[in-house]
């Protein structure tokens, strides 16, 4: 990856807040505060992008029992219906009954959300979750 020039800035925080922040960074395995702040800022920007309805990348996890009648077909049908938003999918056979389907979606926030909502709400899906990651290239 190309090394970008970085800007430095100082942050003023109440000592207690900084103490809690540092404890969490340690727990999460961050090497330094800058790494953690970059991640927080990216999350913040991605959340703004959702609210503005801009282009986003969404990841959806779906858990279902493949033995439940029709569920695999329903999920395949929905993925074809929303093919414009679905970039990729991965299927994991978790155990004898349960499957995990991981989908990567990309597009306008409203389209990604609509596709994910339909998949999560599909009959036979036990649990589903959509989360987003930054869609813009951020250094
Ligand atoms: Ni499976």
Backbone and ligand atoms as CSV (ligand in chain L), in Angstrom:
chain,resi,resn,atom,element,x,y,z
A,1,UNK,N,N,0.836,-1.194,0.000
A,1,UNK,CA,C,0.000,0.000,0.000
A,1,UNK,C,C,0.877,1.253,0.000
A,2,UNK,N,N,0.433,2.255,-0.725
A,2,UNK,CA,C,1.174,3.505,-0.813
A,2,UNK,C,C,1.177,4.192,0.553
A,3,UNK,N,N,2.340,4.664,0.948
A,3,UNK,CA,C,2.442,5.341,2.235
A,3,UNK,C,C,1.986,6.782,2.087
A,4,UNK,N,N,0.905,7.143,2.758
A,4,UNK,CA,C,0.385,8.498,2.678
A,4,UNK,C,C,1.012,9.355,3.779
A,5,UNK,N,N,1.080,10.638,3.494
A,5,UNK,CA,C,1.547,11.572,4.505
A,5,UNK,C,C,0.487,11.612,5.609
A,6,UNK,N,N,0.934,11.696,6.828
A,6,UNK,CA,C,-0.051,11.760,7.913
A,6,UNK,C,C,-0.032,13.121,8.587
A,7,UNK,N,N,-1.182,13.506,9.085
A,7,UNK,CA,C,-1.303,14.739,9.858
A,7,UNK,C,C,-1.386,14.363,11.335
A,8,UNK,N,N,-0.817,15.222,12.156
A,8,UNK,CA,C,-0.920,14.963,13.600
A,8,UNK,C,C,-1.780,16.039,14.237
A,9,UNK,N,N,-2.538,15.635,15.228
A,9,UNK,CA,C,-3.299,16.620,15.994
A,9,UNK,C,C,-3.369,16.154,17.436
A,10,UNK,N,N,-3.558,17.094,18.331
A,10,UNK,CA,C,-3.639,16.704,19.736
A,10,UNK,C,C,-5.105,16.707,20.167
A,11,UNK,N,N,-5.407,15.869,21.127
A,11,UNK,CA,C,-6.779,15.728,21.605
A,11,UNK,C,C,-6.806,15.985,23.106
A,12,UNK,N,N,-7.760,16.785,23.537
A,12,UNK,CA,C,-7.899,17.023,24.980
A,12,UNK,C,C,-9.023,16.152,25.519
A,13,UNK,N,N,-8.705,15.401,26.562
A,13,UNK,CA,C,-9.704,14.506,27.147
A,13,UNK,C,C,-9.629,14.558,28.664
A,14,UNK,N,N,-10.754,14.394,29.341
A,14,UNK,CA,C,-10.685,14.229,30.800
A,14,UNK,C,C,-9.882,12.972,31.116
A,15,UNK,N,N,-9.027,13.014,32.155
A,15,UNK,CA,C,-8.146,11.881,32.469
A,15,UNK,C,C,-8.892,10.556,32.618
A,16,UNK,N,N,-10.045,10.595,33.226
A,16,UNK,CA,C,-10.812,9.361,33.454
A,16,UNK,C,C,-11.228,8.734,32.122
A,17,UNK,N,N,-11.638,9.570,31.194
A,17,UNK,CA,C,-12.070,9.072,29.880
A,17,UNK,C,C,-10.888,8.441,29.133
A,18,UNK,N,N,-9.739,9.118,29.228
A,18,UNK,CA,C,-8.539,8.600,28.568
A,18,UNK,C,C,-8.098,7.268,29.187
A,19,UNK,N,N,-8.227,7.197,30.482
A,19,UNK,CA,C,-7.878,5.965,31.202
A,19,UNK,C,C,-8.755,4.806,30.715
A,20,UNK,N,N,-10.041,5.050,30.593
A,20,UNK,CA,C,-10.972,4.016,30.126
A,20,UNK,C,C,-10.683,3.644,28.680
A,21,UNK,N,N,-10.359,4.665,27.887
A,21,UNK,CA,C,-10.033,4.448,26.469
A,21,UNK,C,C,-8.795,3.557,26.362
A,22,UNK,N,N,-7.755,3.891,27.115
A,22,UNK,CA,C,-6.510,3.110,27.077
A,22,UNK,C,C,-6.731,1.666,27.537
A,23,UNK,N,N,-7.559,1.503,28.558
A,23,UNK,CA,C,-7.840,0.156,29.072
A,23,UNK,C,C,-8.533,-0.673,27.982
A,24,UNK,N,N,-9.459,-0.038,27.269
A,24,UNK,CA,C,-10.190,-0.737,26.205
A,24,UNK,C,C,-9.259,-1.089,25.036
A,25,UNK,N,N,-8.350,-0.161,24.711
A,25,UNK,CA,C,-7.397,-0.409,23.623
A,25,UNK,C,C,-6.525,-1.615,23.935
A,26,UNK,N,N,-6.110,-1.699,25.190
A,26,UNK,CA,C,-5.274,-2.801,25.624
A,26,UNK,C,C,-6.053,-4.112,25.498
A,27,UNK,N,N,-7.293,-4.063,25.966
A,27,UNK,CA,C,-8.166,-5.238,25.926
A,27,UNK,C,C,-8.388,-5.696,24.486
A,28,UNK,N,N,-8.543,-4.739,23.577
A,28,UNK,CA,C,-8.835,-5.062,22.184
A,28,UNK,C,C,-7.579,-5.341,21.359
A,29,UNK,N,N,-6.428,-5.083,21.957
A,29,UNK,CA,C,-5.178,-5.415,21.301
A,29,UNK,C,C,-4.626,-4.352,20.357
A,30,UNK,N,N,-5.050,-3.105,20.546
A,30,UNK,CA,C,-4.473,-2.028,19.728
A,30,UNK,C,C,-3.075,-1.703,20.220
A,31,UNK,N,N,-2.167,-1.414,19.279
A,31,UNK,CA,C,-0.806,-1.064,19.655
A,31,UNK,C,C,-0.707,0.360,20.166
A,32,UNK,N,N,-1.528,1.222,19.589
A,32,UNK,CA,C,-1.458,2.618,20.001
A,32,UNK,C,C,-2.798,3.331,19.790
A,33,UNK,N,N,-2.885,4.520,20.343
A,33,UNK,CA,C,-4.133,5.287,20.280
A,33,UNK,C,C,-4.486,5.702,18.859
A,34,UNK,N,N,-3.457,5.996,18.039
A,34,UNK,CA,C,-3.724,6.444,16.667
A,34,UNK,C,C,-4.496,5.397,15.873
A,35,UNK,N,N,-4.065,4.134,16.024
A,35,UNK,CA,C,-4.756,3.029,15.335
A,35,UNK,C,C,-6.223,3.000,15.715
A,36,UNK,N,N,-6.475,3.096,16.994
A,36,UNK,CA,C,-7.846,3.024,17.508
A,36,UNK,C,C,-8.664,4.220,17.036
A,37,UNK,N,N,-8.064,5.400,17.071
A,37,UNK,CA,C,-8.775,6.599,16.630
A,37,UNK,C,C,-9.114,6.528,15.148
A,38,UNK,N,N,-8.185,6.014,14.350
A,38,UNK,CA,C,-8.458,5.861,12.912
A,38,UNK,C,C,-9.671,4.965,12.690
A,39,UNK,N,N,-9.722,3.857,13.424
A,39,UNK,CA,C,-10.864,2.954,13.284
A,39,UNK,C,C,-12.166,3.634,13.711
A,40,UNK,N,N,-12.099,4.374,14.800
A,40,UNK,CA,C,-13.294,5.061,15.279
A,40,UNK,C,C,-13.779,6.091,14.262
A,41,UNK,N,N,-12.827,6.820,13.675
A,41,UNK,CA,C,-13.179,7.846,12.693
A,41,UNK,C,C,-13.778,7.204,11.443
A,42,UNK,N,N,-13.196,6.076,11.018
A,42,UNK,CA,C,-13.753,5.371,9.844
A,42,UNK,C,C,-15.172,4.892,10.117
A,43,UNK,N,N,-15.403,4.357,11.307
A,43,UNK,CA,C,-16.753,3.926,11.693
A,43,UNK,C,C,-17.720,5.095,11.646
A,44,UNK,N,N,-17.264,6.212,12.159
A,44,UNK,CA,C,-18.074,7.411,12.238
A,44,UNK,C,C,-18.438,7.904,10.828
A,45,UNK,N,N,-17.427,7.908,9.944
A,45,UNK,CA,C,-17.663,8.339,8.561
A,45,UNK,C,C,-18.601,7.367,7.835
A,46,UNK,N,N,-18.402,6.069,8.082
A,46,UNK,CA,C,-19.258,5.070,7.437
A,46,UNK,C,C,-20.700,5.228,7.908
A,47,UNK,N,N,-20.867,5.506,9.210
A,47,UNK,CA,C,-22.221,5.688,9.752
A,47,UNK,C,C,-22.883,6.912,9.114
A,48,UNK,N,N,-22.098,7.969,8.905
A,48,UNK,CA,C,-22.619,9.178,8.257
A,48,UNK,C,C,-23.067,8.877,6.829
A,49,UNK,N,N,-22.261,8.025,6.164
A,49,UNK,CA,C,-22.575,7.657,4.786
A,49,UNK,C,C,-23.924,6.921,4.716
A,50,UNK,N,N,-24.166,6.080,5.719
A,50,UNK,CA,C,-25.464,5.388,5.803
A,50,UNK,C,C,-26.579,6.396,5.927
A,51,UNK,N,N,-26.381,7.358,6.835
A,51,UNK,CA,C,-27.438,8.340,7.091
A,51,UNK,C,C,-27.692,9.212,5.881
A,52,UNK,N,N,-26.638,9.534,5.169
A,52,UNK,CA,C,-26.782,10.367,3.976
A,52,UNK,C,C,-27.345,9.583,2.801
A,53,UNK,N,N,-27.316,8.256,2.909
A,53,UNK,CA,C,-27.844,7.424,1.825
A,53,UNK,C,C,-26.859,7.249,0.690
A,54,UNK,N,N,-25.581,7.473,0.982
A,54,UNK,CA,C,-24.545,7.329,-0.036
A,54,UNK,C,C,-24.181,5.887,-0.288
A,55,UNK,N,N,-23.070,5.686,-0.988
A,55,UNK,CA,C,-22.612,4.341,-1.318
A,55,UNK,C,C,-21.978,3.684,-0.095
A,56,UNK,N,N,-22.364,2.449,0.152
A,56,UNK,CA,C,-21.858,1.739,1.325
A,56,UNK,C,C,-21.477,0.302,0.963
A,57,UNK,N,N,-20.710,-0.306,1.841
A,57,UNK,CA,C,-20.466,-1.746,1.759
A,57,UNK,C,C,-21.087,-2.359,3.003
A,58,UNK,N,N,-21.910,-3.357,2.792
A,58,UNK,CA,C,-22.552,-4.029,3.915
A,58,UNK,C,C,-22.168,-5.495,3.935
A,59,UNK,N,N,-22.045,-6.029,5.137
A,59,UNK,CA,C,-21.809,-7.470,5.282
A,59,UNK,C,C,-23.000,-8.034,6.040
A,60,UNK,N,N,-23.552,-9.096,5.525
A,60,UNK,CA,C,-24.719,-9.690,6.168
A,60,UNK,C,C,-24.416,-11.136,6.527
A,61,UNK,N,N,-24.697,-11.487,7.760
A,61,UNK,CA,C,-24.552,-12.877,8.202
A,61,UNK,C,C,-25.944,-13.444,8.418
A,62,UNK,N,N,-26.185,-14.625,7.873
A,62,UNK,CA,C,-27.487,-15.282,8.014
A,62,UNK,C,C,-27.259,-16.689,8.552
A,63,UNK,N,N,-28.001,-17.045,9.578
A,63,UNK,CA,C,-27.936,-18.409,10.109
A,63,UNK,C,C,-29.278,-19.079,9.841
A,64,UNK,N,N,-29.221,-20.252,9.268
A,64,UNK,CA,C,-30.476,-20.977,9.030
A,64,UNK,C,C,-30.248,-22.483,9.040
A,65,UNK,N,N,-31.356,-23.198,9.180
A,65,UNK,CA,C,-31.321,-24.664,9.170
A,65,UNK,C,C,-31.635,-25.114,7.754
A,66,UNK,N,N,-30.658,-25.715,7.106
A,66,UNK,CA,C,-30.846,-26.048,5.684
A,66,UNK,C,C,-31.911,-27.130,5.471
A,67,UNK,N,N,-32.277,-27.810,6.573
A,67,UNK,CA,C,-33.311,-28.838,6.455
A,67,UNK,C,C,-34.718,-28.242,6.493
A,68,UNK,N,N,-34.805,-26.988,6.884
A,68,UNK,CA,C,-36.127,-26.352,6.883
A,68,UNK,C,C,-36.566,-26.131,5.436
A,69,UNK,N,N,-37.735,-26.569,5.151
A,69,UNK,CA,C,-38.254,-26.598,3.796
A,69,UNK,C,C,-38.203,-25.233,3.086
A,70,UNK,N,N,-37.561,-25.205,1.956
A,70,UNK,CA,C,-37.605,-24.029,1.083
A,70,UNK,C,C,-36.637,-22.903,1.406
A,71,UNK,N,N,-35.979,-22.966,2.560
A,71,UNK,CA,C,-35.181,-21.802,2.967
A,71,UNK,C,C,-33.978,-21.551,2.033
A,72,UNK,N,N,-33.296,-22.616,1.630
A,72,UNK,CA,C,-32.147,-22.434,0.729
A,72,UNK,C,C,-32.589,-21.812,-0.591
A,73,UNK,N,N,-33.705,-22.316,-1.134
A,73,UNK,CA,C,-34.238,-21.771,-2.389
A,73,UNK,C,C,-34.648,-20.313,-2.234
A,74,UNK,N,N,-35.273,-20.007,-1.104
A,74,UNK,CA,C,-35.712,-18.625,-0.867
A,74,UNK,C,C,-34.523,-17.679,-0.827
A,75,UNK,N,N,-33.471,-18.103,-0.137
A,75,UNK,CA,C,-32.292,-17.232,-0.028
A,75,UNK,C,C,-31.598,-17.066,-1.381
A,76,UNK,N,N,-31.542,-18.139,-2.148
A,76,UNK,CA,C,-30.945,-18.046,-3.492
A,76,UNK,C,C,-31.777,-17.113,-4.361
A,77,UNK,N,N,-33.098,-17.284,-4.300
A,77,UNK,CA,C,-34.000,-16.444,-5.086
A,77,UNK,C,C,-33.801,-14.962,-4.742
A,78,UNK,N,N,-33.739,-14.661,-3.454
A,78,UNK,CA,C,-33.569,-13.263,-3.025
A,78,UNK,C,C,-32.223,-12.694,-3.476
A,79,UNK,N,N,-31.186,-13.526,-3.430
A,79,UNK,CA,C,-29.865,-13.033,-3.851
A,79,UNK,C,C,-29.849,-12.722,-5.346
A,80,UNK,N,N,-30.616,-13.481,-6.122
A,80,UNK,CA,C,-30.717,-13.186,-7.553
A,80,UNK,C,C,-31.531,-11.921,-7.781
A,81,UNK,N,N,-32.580,-11.782,-6.964
A,81,UNK,CA,C,-33.443,-10.603,-7.071
A,81,UNK,C,C,-32.652,-9.326,-6.790
A,82,UNK,N,N,-31.747,-9.423,-5.811
A,82,UNK,CA,C,-30.937,-8.260,-5.430
A,82,UNK,C,C,-29.506,-8.384,-5.958
A,83,UNK,N,N,-29.362,-9.019,-7.101
A,83,UNK,CA,C,-28.029,-9.289,-7.663
A,83,UNK,C,C,-27.203,-8.013,-7.837
A,84,UNK,N,N,-27.873,-6.902,-8.102
A,84,UNK,CA,C,-27.155,-5.644,-8.306
A,84,UNK,C,C,-26.442,-5.198,-7.034
A,85,UNK,N,N,-26.925,-5.628,-5.878
A,85,UNK,CA,C,-26.316,-5.229,-4.603
A,85,UNK,C,C,-25.413,-6.291,-4.009
A,86,UNK,N,N,-25.595,-7.541,-4.418
A,86,UNK,CA,C,-24.825,-8.634,-3.807
A,86,UNK,C,C,-23.531,-8.872,-4.583
A,87,UNK,N,N,-22.404,-8.594,-3.928
A,87,UNK,CA,C,-21.101,-8.771,-4.591
A,87,UNK,C,C,-20.609,-10.204,-4.495
A,88,UNK,N,N,-20.800,-10.798,-3.333
A,88,UNK,CA,C,-20.222,-12.113,-3.103
A,88,UNK,C,C,-20.918,-12.810,-1.938
A,89,UNK,N,N,-20.821,-14.120,-1.925
A,89,UNK,CA,C,-21.380,-14.846,-0.784
A,89,UNK,C,C,-20.475,-16.020,-0.415
A,90,UNK,N,N,-20.539,-16.372,0.849
A,90,UNK,CA,C,-19.763,-17.521,1.321
A,90,UNK,C,C,-20.684,-18.369,2.178
A,91,UNK,N,N,-20.625,-19.653,1.966
A,91,UNK,CA,C,-21.483,-20.556,2.721
A,91,UNK,C,C,-20.620,-21.440,3.622
A,92,UNK,N,N,-21.009,-21.527,4.878
A,92,UNK,CA,C,-20.297,-22.399,5.817
A,92,UNK,C,C,-21.303,-23.365,6.436
A,93,UNK,N,N,-21.026,-24.653,6.374
A,93,UNK,CA,C,-21.868,-25.648,7.031
A,93,UNK,C,C,-21.404,-25.723,8.481
A,94,UNK,N,N,-22.128,-25.101,9.374
A,94,UNK,CA,C,-21.678,-24.972,10.764
A,94,UNK,C,C,-21.708,-26.294,11.518
A,95,UNK,N,N,-22.786,-27.016,11.348
A,95,UNK,CA,C,-22.903,-28.342,11.969
A,95,UNK,C,C,-23.896,-29.142,11.139
A,96,UNK,N,N,-24.448,-30.206,11.695
A,96,UNK,CA,C,-25.331,-31.089,10.948
A,96,UNK,C,C,-26.545,-30.342,10.372
A,97,UNK,N,N,-27.027,-29.324,11.095
A,97,UNK,CA,C,-28.253,-28.633,10.684
A,97,UNK,C,C,-28.036,-27.203,10.204
A,98,UNK,N,N,-27.156,-26.503,10.890
A,98,UNK,CA,C,-27.057,-25.057,10.685
A,98,UNK,C,C,-26.055,-24.634,9.622
A,99,UNK,N,N,-26.486,-23.636,8.852
A,99,UNK,CA,C,-25.637,-23.038,7.837
A,99,UNK,C,C,-25.435,-21.560,8.154
A,100,UNK,N,N,-24.283,-21.063,7.782
A,100,UNK,CA,C,-24.009,-19.628,7.861
A,100,UNK,C,C,-23.786,-19.140,6.439
A,101,UNK,N,N,-24.514,-18.105,6.061
A,101,UNK,CA,C,-24.299,-17.484,4.761
A,101,UNK,C,C,-23.802,-16.063,5.029
A,102,UNK,N,N,-22.617,-15.763,4.495
A,102,UNK,CA,C,-22.053,-14.419,4.643
A,102,UNK,C,C,-22.113,-13.736,3.292
A,103,UNK,N,N,-22.749,-12.582,3.253
A,103,UNK,CA,C,-22.887,-11.866,1.987
A,103,UNK,C,C,-22.195,-10.520,2.070
A,104,UNK,N,N,-21.543,-10.146,0.990
A,104,UNK,CA,C,-20.983,-8.799,0.894
A,104,UNK,C,C,-21.846,-8.034,-0.097
A,105,UNK,N,N,-22.360,-6.910,0.360
A,105,UNK,CA,C,-23.252,-6.097,-0.474
A,105,UNK,C,C,-22.628,-4.732,-0.707
A,106,UNK,N,N,-22.960,-4.156,-1.846
A,106,UNK,CA,C,-22.437,-2.821,-2.121
A,106,UNK,C,C,-23.452,-2.037,-2.936
A,107,UNK,N,N,-23.574,-0.776,-2.622
A,107,UNK,CA,C,-24.503,0.065,-3.373
A,107,UNK,C,C,-25.009,1.197,-2.516
A,108,UNK,N,N,-26.078,1.848,-2.971
A,108,UNK,CA,C,-26.670,2.916,-2.180
A,108,UNK,C,C,-27.216,2.303,-0.894
A,109,UNK,N,N,-27.085,3.049,0.198
A,109,UNK,CA,C,-27.487,2.541,1.515
A,109,UNK,C,C,-28.892,1.958,1.499
A,110,UNK,N,N,-29.829,2.639,0.826
A,110,UNK,CA,C,-31.226,2.166,0.858
A,110,UNK,C,C,-31.372,0.822,0.137
A,111,UNK,N,N,-30.598,0.603,-0.924
A,111,UNK,CA,C,-30.673,-0.667,-1.651
A,111,UNK,C,C,-30.033,-1.807,-0.865
A,112,UNK,N,N,-28.892,-1.489,-0.257
A,112,UNK,CA,C,-28.192,-2.499,0.552
A,112,UNK,C,C,-29.071,-2.906,1.739
A,113,UNK,N,N,-29.674,-1.907,2.380
A,113,UNK,CA,C,-30.518,-2.179,3.538
A,113,UNK,C,C,-31.748,-3.004,3.141
A,114,UNK,N,N,-32.334,-2.639,1.984
A,114,UNK,CA,C,-33.522,-3.353,1.513
A,114,UNK,C,C,-33.205,-4.828,1.228
A,115,UNK,N,N,-32.083,-5.056,0.557
A,115,UNK,CA,C,-31.672,-6.432,0.246
A,115,UNK,C,C,-31.419,-7.203,1.538
A,116,UNK,N,N,-30.675,-6.588,2.456
A,116,UNK,CA,C,-30.337,-7.266,3.712
A,116,UNK,C,C,-31.585,-7.533,4.541
A,117,UNK,N,N,-32.481,-6.551,4.618
A,117,UNK,CA,C,-33.715,-6.732,5.396
A,117,UNK,C,C,-34.528,-7.902,4.854
A,118,UNK,N,N,-34.635,-8.008,3.524
A,118,UNK,CA,C,-35.412,-9.090,2.914
A,118,UNK,C,C,-34.793,-10.447,3.240
A,119,UNK,N,N,-33.462,-10.512,3.187
A,119,UNK,CA,C,-32.771,-11.775,3.471
A,119,UNK,C,C,-32.918,-12.164,4.945
A,120,UNK,N,N,-32.745,-11.177,5.822
A,120,UNK,CA,C,-32.815,-11.441,7.265
A,120,UNK,C,C,-34.235,-11.843,7.659
A,121,UNK,N,N,-35.220,-11.235,6.989
A,121,UNK,CA,C,-36.626,-11.506,7.326
A,121,UNK,C,C,-37.163,-12.765,6.645
A,122,UNK,N,N,-36.364,-13.359,5.736
A,122,UNK,CA,C,-36.862,-14.526,4.991
A,122,UNK,C,C,-37.243,-15.652,5.948
A,123,UNK,N,N,-38.357,-16.320,5.650
A,123,UNK,CA,C,-38.818,-17.424,6.492
A,123,UNK,C,C,-37.758,-18.509,6.546
A,124,UNK,N,N,-37.437,-18.941,7.758
A,124,UNK,CA,C,-36.441,-20.001,7.932
A,124,UNK,C,C,-35.099,-19.463,8.411
A,125,UNK,N,N,-34.884,-18.145,8.288
A,125,UNK,CA,C,-33.630,-17.565,8.793
A,125,UNK,C,C,-33.767,-17.387,10.299
A,126,UNK,N,N,-32.900,-18.052,11.046
A,126,UNK,CA,C,-32.982,-18.006,12.509
A,126,UNK,C,C,-32.454,-16.685,13.055
A,127,UNK,N,N,-31.349,-16.269,12.462
A,127,UNK,CA,C,-30.729,-15.036,12.948
A,127,UNK,C,C,-29.978,-14.379,11.805
A,128,UNK,N,N,-30.095,-13.081,11.714
A,128,UNK,CA,C,-29.389,-12.375,10.659
A,128,UNK,C,C,-28.966,-11.011,11.141
A,129,UNK,N,N,-27.886,-10.527,10.585
A,129,UNK,CA,C,-27.372,-9.232,11.026
A,129,UNK,C,C,-26.670,-8.549,9.854
A,130,UNK,N,N,-26.915,-7.277,9.723
A,130,UNK,CA,C,-26.221,-6.467,8.713
A,130,UNK,C,C,-25.282,-5.515,9.431
A,131,UNK,N,N,-24.057,-5.449,8.988
A,131,UNK,CA,C,-23.180,-4.405,9.499
A,131,UNK,C,C,-22.441,-3.781,8.328
A,132,UNK,N,N,-21.928,-2.605,8.561
A,132,UNK,CA,C,-21.324,-1.876,7.439
A,132,UNK,C,C,-19.853,-1.626,7.685
A,133,UNK,N,N,-19.151,-1.469,6.591
A,133,UNK,CA,C,-17.753,-1.037,6.663
A,133,UNK,C,C,-17.605,0.148,5.712
A,134,UNK,N,N,-16.532,0.903,5.882
A,134,UNK,CA,C,-16.326,2.097,5.066
A,134,UNK,C,C,-16.259,1.715,3.595
A,135,UNK,N,N,-16.927,2.472,2.745
A,135,UNK,CA,C,-16.921,2.159,1.320
A,135,UNK,C,C,-15.900,2.990,0.571
A,136,UNK,N,N,-15.466,4.065,1.214
A,136,UNK,CA,C,-14.482,4.905,0.534
A,136,UNK,C,C,-13.084,4.469,0.922
A,137,UNK,N,N,-12.156,4.760,0.042
A,137,UNK,CA,C,-10.781,4.423,0.375
A,137,UNK,C,C,-10.273,5.446,1.373
A,138,UNK,N,N,-9.935,4.952,2.549
A,138,UNK,CA,C,-9.474,5.848,3.619
A,138,UNK,C,C,-8.076,5.440,4.023
A,139,UNK,N,N,-7.226,6.392,4.160
A,139,UNK,CA,C,-5.849,6.037,4.518
A,139,UNK,C,C,-5.765,5.736,6.007
L,1,NI,NI,NI,-24.747,-25.525,4.731
